[in-house]
């Protein structure tokens, strides 16, 4: 009988202890202070397809909210540090309630929750602005995009701007394609040559530029762009052989071979933006960049004018921005340069669009 009483007493103590811990946890959560204009943007939930697109899509939303005066965005490093200190695991935290709880720990007033899925060949995107105190969804923005995966950045930017209160009419505007080149033929008349110094050739859907003995080689087409409006230039580049030490990529705003802008990368994951005016080179950016796929891997370069800002993307990640500078001329195309070493680069999927 005594043994039974002792067991019951121990169970009663355990019940009191567990109840006390649960009550303390609830009390602590209710006492967490939040700051209304602070916001946390959580990584996109990708329900199908390439999970790797989550980070660049999230970064584009963070960028739009960071540019707004409405909110202060908690950067990803601080988020991970705070949640880590509280031993809160974001892995597997996909439910709205879980993310609201994370928002409470972070002390933010709002959180942004996004998702993207693929139905057939159409992407469906949703972005939610959620109040941390009430757990309610304040605003929802949705978009569909029958497009290449790298074009989803435009959709996420539109959704973020909608949550920030931008007029719907400006969000639903679509870009008009001014120029598109898949290199299935040479109907657009790109320069073709093969001599001791260089080779320009269209092979298997790629425009090949080979510098056999070094030097700088450029091939362009005249593509007039309205500089007073927003525009976008996309290009795939792939180093196929040769040195990693020199650059390849996009030239635009060219007047002649001595005057143009260039946006190039190297096989050693370096990013360079330069203005060349009458052979006088001004380096605007030149630094290592983790967004660059190393060596022989394919990279997607995107140049985008947004208002008075020129934005540079590598593999859908925003890597730099600078005030927009007027063009020298209307020529746009491909560049490789390699000192005195050989390099072969393939270019494809060049698209120029205008808002």
C-alpha positions in Angstrom: 0.0 0.0 0.0 2.8 2.4 0.8 4.5 1.6 -2.5 1.3 2.5 -4.3 1.1 5.8 -2.4 4.7 6.6 -3.2 4.1 6.0 -6.9 1.0 8.1 -6.9 2.9 10.9 -5.1 5.8 10.8 -7.7 3.3 10.9 -10.6 1.6 13.9 -8.9 4.9 15.7 -8.6 5.7 15.0 -12.3 2.3 16.3 -13.3 2.9 19.5 -11.3 6.3 19.9 -12.9 5.1 19.4 -16.4 2.1 21.7 -15.9 4.5 24.3 -14.4 6.8 24.1 -17.4 3.9 24.4 -19.9 2.5 27.4 -18.0 5.9 29.0 -18.0 6.3 28.5 -21.7 2.8 30.0 -22.4 3.6 32.9 -20.2 6.9 33.5 -21.8 5.4 33.5 -25.3 2.6 35.9 -24.3 5.2 38.3 -22.8 7.4 38.4 -25.9 7.5 42.0 -27.2 7.1 42.6 -30.9 8.0 45.7 -32.9 5.3 46.5 -35.5 7.6 47.9 -38.3 10.1 45.0 -38.0 9.6 42.1 -40.4 11.1 38.7 -41.1 11.0 37.1 -44.6 11.0 33.3 -44.5 12.4 31.1 -47.3 10.0 30.2 -50.0 8.3 26.8 -49.7 8.9 25.0 -53.0 6.2 22.4 -53.4 7.5 20.9 -56.6 10.5 21.2 -58.9 13.9 22.6 -58.1 14.2 23.3 -54.4 17.3 25.5 -55.1 15.1 28.3 -56.4 13.8 29.1 -52.8 16.8 31.2 -51.8 17.0 33.6 -54.8 13.2 34.1 -54.7 13.3 34.9 -51.1 16.2 37.3 -51.6 14.3 39.2 -54.2 11.4 39.7 -51.7 13.9 40.8 -49.0 15.4 43.3 -51.4 12.0 44.9 -52.2 11.0 45.1 -48.6 14.5 46.5 -47.7 14.0 49.3 -50.2 10.7 50.3 -48.7 10.4 52.8 -45.9 7.5 50.8 -44.3 9.6 48.1 -42.6 12.9 47.2 -41.1 13.9 43.7 -42.4 15.7 41.3 -40.1 18.6 39.9 -42.1 19.0 36.1 -42.5 22.1 36.0 -40.4 20.5 37.6 -37.3 17.4 35.5 -37.8 19.4 32.3 -37.7 21.4 33.5 -34.7 18.4 34.4 -32.6 16.5 31.3 -33.5 19.6 29.2 -32.9 20.0 30.7 -29.4 16.5 29.7 -28.6 17.0 26.2 -30.0 14.2 26.8 -32.5 14.4 24.5 -35.5 13.3 26.0 -38.8 13.9 22.7 -40.6 10.4 21.3 -41.3 8.7 24.5 -40.1 6.3 25.0 -43.0 3.0 25.5 -41.1 1.8 29.1 -40.6 1.5 28.6 -36.9 5.1 27.5 -36.7 6.4 30.5 -38.6 4.3 32.8 -36.4 5.9 31.3 -33.4 9.3 31.9 -35.0 8.2 35.5 -35.6 7.4 35.9 -31.9 10.8 34.7 -30.9 12.4 37.2 -33.3 10.2 40.0 -31.9 9.0 41.2 -35.3 5.5 42.6 -35.9 5.0 40.9 -39.3 6.3 37.9 -41.2 6.3 37.2 -44.9 5.5 33.6 -46.0 5.9 32.5 -49.6 5.3 29.4 -51.7 5.8 28.3 -55.3 4.5 25.3 -57.1 4.3 24.0 -60.7 1.1 22.9 -62.4 2.0 21.5 -65.9 4.2 24.2 -67.3 2.8 27.1 -65.2 4.3 28.3 -61.9 1.9 29.4 -59.2 3.3 31.8 -56.6 1.7 33.1 -53.4 3.0 35.6 -50.8 1.4 36.3 -47.5 1.9 39.1 -45.0 1.0 37.8 -41.5 0.5 39.6 -38.2 2.6 38.0 -35.5 0.4 39.1 -32.6 -2.9 37.8 -34.0 -1.5 35.1 -36.3 -3.9 36.4 -39.0 -3.0 36.9 -42.7 -3.2 40.6 -43.4 -2.6 40.5 -47.1 -2.2 37.9 -49.9 -0.7 38.3 -53.3 -0.8 35.7 -56.0 0.7 35.3 -59.5 1.0 32.8 -62.2 4.0 32.6 -64.6 4.2 30.3 -67.7 7.9 31.0 -68.0 11.4 29.9 -67.5 12.4 29.4 -63.9 14.8 32.4 -63.8 11.9 34.7 -64.8 10.2 33.9 -61.5 12.2 36.8 -59.9 9.9 39.2 -61.7 6.8 37.6 -60.2 8.2 37.7 -56.7 9.1 41.3 -57.1 5.5 42.1 -58.2 4.1 40.2 -55.3 6.3 42.0 -52.8 5.4 45.4 -54.2 1.7 44.4 -54.0 2.1 43.6 -50.3 3.9 47.0 -49.9 0.8 48.8 -51.4 2.0 49.6 -54.9 -0.8 50.1 -57.4 -2.1 47.0 -59.1 -1.9 48.5 -62.6 1.9 48.8 -62.4 2.2 45.3 -61.0 0.4 43.4 -63.8 2.3 45.1 -66.6 4.3 42.5 -68.6 7.5 43.1 -70.5 7.4 43.2 -74.3 10.1 41.1 -75.9 12.3 43.3 -78.2 14.8 40.6 -79.2 15.1 36.9 -78.7 17.9 34.6 -79.8 18.0 30.8 -79.2 20.7 30.2 -81.9 18.7 27.6 -83.7 19.9 29.2 -86.9 21.7 32.4 -88.0 18.8 34.3 -89.4 19.7 37.4 -87.3 23.1 37.6 -89.0 25.7 37.1 -86.3 29.3 37.3 -87.3 30.8 33.9 -88.4 34.5 33.4 -88.8 37.2 30.9 -88.2 40.9 31.9 -88.6 44.2 31.6 -86.7 43.1 34.0 -84.0 39.4 33.4 -83.4 36.3 31.3 -84.1 32.7 32.6 -84.1 30.3 29.7 -84.9 26.8 28.6 -84.2 26.7 25.0 -83.0 23.9 23.0 -81.3 22.0 26.0 -80.2 25.0 28.0 -79.0 27.0 30.9 -80.3 30.6 29.9 -79.8 33.3 32.6 -79.4 36.8 31.1 -79.3 39.8 33.3 -78.6 42.7 31.0 -79.9 45.6 33.2 -78.9 44.2 35.6 -76.4 42.9 39.1 -76.8 39.4 40.6 -76.6 36.6 39.5 -79.0 33.1 41.0 -79.3 30.1 40.2 -81.4 27.0 42.3 -81.3 23.6 43.1 -82.9 21.9 46.5 -83.0 18.9 46.4 -80.6 17.4 49.9 -79.8 16.1 50.1 -76.2 14.1 52.9 -74.8 16.3 54.1 -72.0 13.6 56.1 -70.3 11.6 52.9 -69.5 12.6 49.8 -67.5 14.2 47.0 -69.5 15.8 43.6 -68.9 18.6 41.7 -70.7 19.1 38.0 -70.1 21.9 35.8 -71.4 23.3 32.3 -70.7 27.1 31.9 -70.8 29.1 28.7 -70.5 32.9 28.4 -70.5 33.6 25.3 -72.6 37.4 25.2 -72.4 40.5 27.3 -71.7 41.6 29.7 -69.0 39.6 30.5 -65.9 41.5 33.8 -65.3 39.7 36.0 -67.8 36.2 37.1 -68.5 33.2 36.5 -70.7 29.7 37.8 -70.7 27.5 40.7 -71.9 28.2 44.0 -73.6 25.6 46.7 -74.1 25.2 50.3 -74.9 28.0 50.0 -77.4 28.8 52.7 -79.9 31.9 51.0 -81.4 34.7 48.6 -80.3 36.3 51.3 -78.2 33.2 52.5 -76.3 30.7 50.3 -74.4 29.7 48.7 -71.1 30.4 45.1 -70.0 29.1 42.7 -67.4 31.4 39.7 -67.2 32.3 36.8 -65.0 35.3 34.4 -64.8 35.7 30.7 -64.2 37.2 31.5 -60.8 33.9 33.0 -59.6 34.7 36.7 -60.2 32.3 39.4 -61.2 33.3 42.5 -63.2 31.3 45.5 -64.4 33.2 48.1 -66.5 32.6 51.2 -68.6 34.9 51.5 -71.6 35.0 55.0 -73.2 37.4 55.5 -76.1 39.5 52.6 -74.8 39.6 54.2 -71.3 38.5 51.6 -68.8 36.6 52.4 -65.6 36.0 49.4 -63.3 32.8 50.0 -61.4 32.7 46.5 -59.7 35.3 43.8 -59.5 35.1 41.2 -56.8 34.7 37.6 -56.0 31.0 36.5 -56.2 29.7 33.2 -54.8 26.6 33.4 -57.1 28.9 32.5 -60.0 29.0 28.8 -60.9 32.7 27.9 -61.0 34.7 26.9 -64.1 32.8 25.2 -66.9 29.3 25.4 -65.5 26.6 27.4 -67.2 25.6 30.8 -65.7 22.6 33.1 -66.3 23.4 36.8 -66.5 20.6 39.3 -66.1 20.9 43.1 -66.4 17.8 45.0 -65.4 16.9 48.7 -65.3 14.4 49.5 -62.5 13.6 53.2 -62.3 17.0 55.0 -62.1 18.8 51.9 -60.9 20.7 49.3 -62.9 20.6 45.8 -61.3 23.0 42.9 -61.9 21.8 39.3 -61.3 23.9 36.1 -61.6 21.8 32.9 -61.6 18.8 34.9 -60.4 20.6 36.4 -57.4 21.0 40.1 -57.1 24.7 40.8 -56.8 25.1 44.5 -57.4 23.3 47.7 -58.4 24.4 51.1 -59.6 22.8 54.3 -60.9 21.7 53.9 -64.5 24.1 55.5 -67.0 22.9 56.4 -70.5 24.1 54.2 -73.4 26.9 55.2 -75.8 25.0 53.4 -78.6 22.5 50.7 -79.5 24.7 47.6 -80.0 24.4 44.7 -77.6 26.0 41.2 -77.5 28.8 38.9 -76.4 32.3 39.3 -75.2 35.3 37.1 -74.3 38.8 38.2 -73.4 41.8 36.2 -72.2 45.1 38.0 -72.1 47.4 35.8 -74.2 45.6 32.5 -73.4 42.9 30.6 -75.2 39.3 30.4 -74.1 36.1 29.1 -75.7 32.7 30.3 -74.5 29.1 29.4 -75.6 26.3 31.9 -75.5 22.6 31.1 -75.7 19.0 32.3 -74.8 19.6 36.0 -75.2 16.4 37.9 -74.5 15.9 41.6 -74.4 12.5 42.9 -73.0 11.1 46.3 -72.3 8.5 47.4 -69.7 
